[in-house]
Amino acid sequence: MSITVIGFDYGTRSIGVAVGQDVTCSAQPLQALRSDRGKPDWNTLDRLIREWRPDRLVVGHPLNMDGTSQPITVMAEKFAADLSRRYRLPCILRDERLTTASARELLFASGGYRALEKGRVDSVSAVLITEAYLQDPRDTSETAPAPKEDQKTRPDRG
C-alpha cells in the first residue's frame, strides 16, 4: 500500500508545499501558501489535507550550516507541532539545509530568472524536502510531538 506524504518548506511569508508517495519516492510541487508573519492559512491547509489524505507530514527543519538553531527554527518546529495536533498525523522534521539553493538552481536551469518566483522556489524546496524523506524516512532530525486526544480530529480519510 502506498504512503502519501505532504511536505512543507515553512516561511514567514510563504509556505512551499509538495505531495509525494513512497512507491516512486517522488514528489510534485503544489501551489505555495501565503503566510501572514508565520501564520498559515488553516482553511487552505484543511482543504489540502482533505484532498490528498496524507499518511504523514514532513516539515523542513531550518538549521544553520553548523546545525544550530536560528529564529525561524523555533517557528518551523511550532508549525510542525500545530500540524500534528490539528490533523492527528505524524509530522516529521527533516533537515532542509541548502534546499532553497538547490531549488533555485533547478528552476534557473529550466527557465532562467523568470522561473525564480518566490512561491515556486518554496514549493520546489518542499519537493526536495519531501523526496529526501521518502528516500530515507529514518534520516530525520526529530519528530514533532504526538497529537493529543483532545485536539481537533483529522478530516475523514474516506
Secondary structure as GFF3:
##gff-version 3
##sequence-region A 1 158
A	DSSP	beta_strand	4	9	.	.	.	ID=ss1
A	DSSP	beta_strand	14	21	.	.	.	ID=ss2
A	DSSP	beta_strand	26	36	.	.	.	ID=ss3
A	DSSP	beta_strand	39	40	.	.	.	ID=ss4
A	DSSP	alpha_helix	42	52	.	.	.	ID=ss5
A	DSSP	beta_strand	56	61	.	.	.	ID=ss6
A	DSSP	alpha_helix	71	87	.	.	.	ID=ss7
A	DSSP	beta_strand	91	95	.	.	.	ID=ss8
A	DSSP	alpha_helix	99	111	.	.	.	ID=ss9
A	DSSP	three_ten_helix	112	115	.	.	.	ID=ss10
A	DSSP	alpha_helix	118	135	.	.	.	ID=ss11
A	DSSP	beta_strand	142	143	.	.	.	ID=ss12
###
